[in-house]
Amino acid sequence: MVKNNLFFEKTPISAIKSYAKRMNEEFESGDIGYYHLPELGGDILTSINKLENKFKDIKNIVLVGIGGSSLGVKALKCLLKSRKKPDSKELYFLDNVDPFSFEKLLDKLKFNDTLFIISSKSGTTIETITLFKCILDCFKPSNLNKNFLIITDPGSPLEFYAKENNISLFNIPKNVGGRFSVLSAIGLVPLTLCGYDTKALLNGAIECKKQFLQENDNTLMYKAYHYATHKNAKINVIFSYSDRFLEFNDWYVQLWAESLGKKECFKRYGLTPVGLIGSRDQHSFLQLIMDGIKDKTVTFIKILDHDSTITTPNINLNNLEACNFANDFSLSDLINAQCDATTHALIQEGISVDLISIDRLDEWHAGYLIYYYELLTSATGIMLGINTYDQPGVEVGKRILKTMLQK
């Protein structure tokens, strides 16, 4: 179960009804494909299962992709650390053209034990294709069929390359943007091959979809409206109380920043995302939130059951008696108490706060959270009156880079 408590004044439902209607129209139109990925995923899982025998001797999977082709998968791998099976394949990432990272990873891999998944929605992502070329040059394979798999848009140059070389191929629906694509083949293929319960992942997303798009739960719309119309707070902080959320925070930053940072004529829009990890960042960024300019909203994420029995021993250390009050507490209770204490402190400061509580961190809850934040991003974009799904600013940089390299 997932529960979201809002600790700020909610706008009357009459003020957000029109936005909710527009979001449902966007969902029903079919133009924005990510809404429908949870149901489409079943066919993808069937296709992946047919490949499992082909890759049964593979020990390592390397996902080669950048941005939306890697961040969501990294987030899910990190969230599901406790769910990894001992005998499952290892999942690695090449998501930057940093030569140090490239050489460090390839030095510890044996080519015959490794499946490289080349993931590029457009099929022409310069970083991804460059890394692909470097892998080919490093290992000089004579046959690409066994150790490569390609995920790309239908009709892309990379799809043609896959077919020419008899490489296993999965498509991303053209109407699914990269940063919204983690529940497509981009995430399902590597995670399924590595033994994660991707059926449960999709079921969690389906439940989230049902709750907010079909059962008229308005919590998400209240929150999106508060974010979009807040007069002072243009920074949105996600304060996640577990190290397992580290990569999820990075995924959220891309989703939020690339979707909501837009320019319409001479007017600029945007809500700046910040990802924090509790309780660690209580000793860094929290001071700014508490006593600095009140230009931030904060969402806390708390795991009710950390699946751990580690308890602080009843040991009294000389000269450290001031810390003895924490004896006999489980670490799970301690980190959750820190979350609750920080939440109450910010509420007392008059800062807009909400709390997401999840029962446990498994595939179902991870799928729910992914879909929840995608819906929240769409709703906020509708309320800002922008195109949530393009990224023209990024494309400018790509064109400049291409011109520089051609020269």
Number of C-alpha atoms within 10 A of each C-alpha: 11 14 11 16 14 17 17 15 10 13 13 9 12 7 11 16 13 12 16 22 11 14 20 15 12 16 16 12 10 12 13 18 19 24 23 18 22 21 14 15 20 15 9 16 17 10 13 18 13 10 13 13 10 12 16 11 13 20 18 21 24 21 27 24 26 21 15 21 28 24 27 28 26 23 22 25 26 17 22 18 12 13 15 15 12 8 9 14 22 18 19 16 20 23 20 16 14 11 9 9 13 17 11 10 13 15 8 8 14 11 17 14 16 21 23 23 24 25 29 30 27 18 22 14 15 15 18 23 18 13 21 20 12 13 17 13 10 12 12 12 14 7 11 16 15 18 20 20 20 24 26 26 21 18 12 15 13 24 23 13 13 20 12 9 11 15 18 18 18 22 20 22 18 16 14 21 20 25 22 25 25 27 26 25 26 29 21 25 24 24 20 17 24 20 16 21 17 22 17 17 24 27 19 25 27 20 20 21 19 13 16 18 17 11 9 12 12 16 15 22 25 21 23 23 22 20 22 21 13 14 9 12 20 19 17 20 20 22 26 25 22 21 15 19 24 18 20 24 23 19 24 23 20 17 24 26 17 20 24 29 18 22 14 10 6 5 7 11 16 19 20 17 21 19 21 23 20 23 21 14 15 16 9 11 13 18 11 11 19 18 10 10 10 17 15 24 22 22 21 23 22 24 20 15 13 17 11 9 9 11 15 14 12 12 10 13 10 7 7 8 10 10 10 14 10 14 13 13 14 15 16 18 14 15 19 21 14 15 23 14 12 19 20 13 13 19 17 11 12 12 20 24 20 20 21 16 16 20 14 17 22 20 24 21 25 24 25 23 20 23 26 19 16 19 23 17 23 22 25 26 25 21 22 20 13 20 16 21 20 15 16 12 12 10 11 10 11 14 10 11 13 11 10 9 7 7 6
